[in-house]
């Protein structure tokens, strides 16, 4: 059973997200795959003990996401060393990078809701007076 994240997990995740976003904006990571990309960090999820940070990334346009995730994971020790001093935490969390597919999932659901079949069902329920 999954529990909702605590306030502390959310707060630390946001701190890590901001530090990662700032680092990626400064182009400090020397890797051709990462240097070519504009990367957004929409979410960082922390483990309950705050020792693991799962960072979800989205490259601009969604191109080469798998390559970028692989490159970021290969540089995770360097990235960790650059952002940890800015976080002021007792323990330095390990970083793992993943492709964020929540935007794709939201688009898929939106397209489904706009489909003709769903529109027919909604119109049929409106005609019956259901809400």
C-alpha positions as CSV (number, residue, x, y, z in Angstrom):
1,X,0.0,0.0,0.0
2,X,1.5,3.3,-1.1
3,X,1.4,6.1,1.4
4,X,1.2,9.7,0.4
5,X,4.5,11.6,0.6
6,X,5.1,13.6,3.8
7,X,5.5,17.3,3.9
8,X,9.2,16.9,4.5
9,X,9.6,14.6,1.5
10,X,7.7,17.1,-0.7
11,X,9.8,20.0,0.6
12,X,13.1,18.2,0.1
13,X,12.0,17.0,-3.3
14,X,11.3,20.6,-4.3
15,X,14.7,21.8,-3.0
16,X,16.4,19.0,-5.0
17,X,14.3,19.9,-8.1
18,X,15.3,23.6,-8.0
19,X,19.0,22.7,-7.5
20,X,18.9,20.3,-10.4
21,X,17.1,22.7,-12.7
22,X,19.6,25.4,-11.8
23,X,22.6,23.1,-12.5
24,X,21.1,22.0,-15.8
25,X,20.5,25.6,-16.9
26,X,24.2,26.4,-16.3
27,X,25.5,23.7,-18.7
28,X,28.1,22.5,-16.2
29,X,27.8,18.9,-17.3
30,X,30.2,18.1,-20.1
31,X,28.4,15.6,-22.3
32,X,27.3,16.1,-25.9
33,X,23.9,14.6,-25.3
34,X,23.1,16.8,-22.3
35,X,24.7,20.0,-23.8
36,X,22.4,19.9,-26.8
37,X,19.2,19.5,-24.8
38,X,17.0,21.9,-22.9
39,X,15.9,19.8,-19.9
40,X,13.0,20.4,-17.6
41,X,12.7,18.8,-14.2
42,X,9.0,18.7,-13.4
43,X,9.2,16.5,-10.3
44,X,11.6,14.9,-7.8
45,X,10.2,12.2,-5.5
46,X,12.1,11.5,-2.3
47,X,12.2,8.2,-0.5
48,X,10.8,8.3,3.1
49,X,14.3,8.3,4.6
50,X,15.3,11.1,2.2
51,X,18.4,9.1,1.0
52,X,17.1,8.6,-2.6
53,X,15.9,11.2,-5.0
54,X,14.1,10.0,-8.2
55,X,14.2,12.9,-10.6
56,X,11.8,12.9,-13.5
57,X,13.0,14.9,-16.6
58,X,11.5,16.1,-19.8
59,X,13.7,17.3,-22.7
60,X,12.2,20.2,-24.7
61,X,10.2,18.6,-27.5
62,X,10.5,15.2,-25.8
63,X,13.3,14.2,-28.2
64,X,16.1,11.8,-27.2
65,X,14.6,11.4,-23.7
66,X,16.0,7.9,-23.2
67,X,19.5,9.0,-24.3
68,X,19.4,12.0,-22.0
69,X,18.2,9.9,-19.0
70,X,21.1,7.5,-19.6
71,X,23.6,10.4,-19.8
72,X,22.3,12.0,-16.6
73,X,22.4,8.7,-14.8
74,X,26.0,8.2,-15.9
75,X,26.9,11.7,-14.5
76,X,24.9,11.3,-11.3
77,X,27.9,11.4,-9.0
78,X,29.1,14.7,-10.5
79,X,25.6,16.1,-10.4
80,X,25.1,15.0,-6.8
81,X,28.4,16.6,-5.8
82,X,27.4,19.9,-7.4
83,X,23.9,20.2,-5.9
84,X,24.5,18.8,-2.4
85,X,26.3,21.9,-1.0
86,X,23.2,24.0,-1.9
87,X,20.7,21.8,-0.1
88,X,21.9,21.9,3.5
89,X,20.8,18.4,4.3
90,X,22.1,15.9,6.9
91,X,22.5,13.2,4.3
92,X,23.2,13.6,0.6
93,X,20.6,11.7,-1.3
94,X,21.5,9.5,-4.2
95,X,20.1,10.6,-7.5
96,X,18.3,8.5,-10.1
97,X,16.9,10.0,-13.3
98,X,13.8,8.9,-15.2
99,X,11.8,10.0,-18.2
100,X,8.6,11.8,-17.1
101,X,5.7,10.5,-19.0
102,X,3.0,12.3,-17.1
103,X,2.6,14.8,-20.0
104,X,2.1,12.0,-22.5
105,X,-0.4,10.3,-20.2
106,X,-2.3,13.6,-19.7
107,X,-2.5,14.1,-23.5
108,X,-3.7,10.5,-23.9
109,X,-6.5,11.0,-21.4
110,X,-7.4,14.3,-22.9
111,X,-7.6,12.8,-26.4
112,X,-9.8,10.0,-25.0
113,X,-12.1,12.4,-23.3
114,X,-12.5,14.3,-26.6
115,X,-13.2,11.2,-28.6
116,X,-16.5,10.8,-30.4
117,X,-17.5,7.8,-28.3
118,X,-17.2,9.7,-25.1
119,X,-19.0,12.7,-26.5
120,X,-21.9,10.4,-27.6
121,X,-22.1,9.0,-24.1
122,X,-22.1,12.4,-22.5
123,X,-24.8,13.7,-24.9
124,X,-26.9,10.6,-24.3
125,X,-26.7,11.1,-20.5
126,X,-27.6,14.8,-20.9
127,X,-30.7,13.8,-22.9
128,X,-31.8,11.5,-20.2
129,X,-31.4,14.3,-17.6
130,X,-28.5,12.6,-15.8
131,X,-25.6,14.5,-14.4
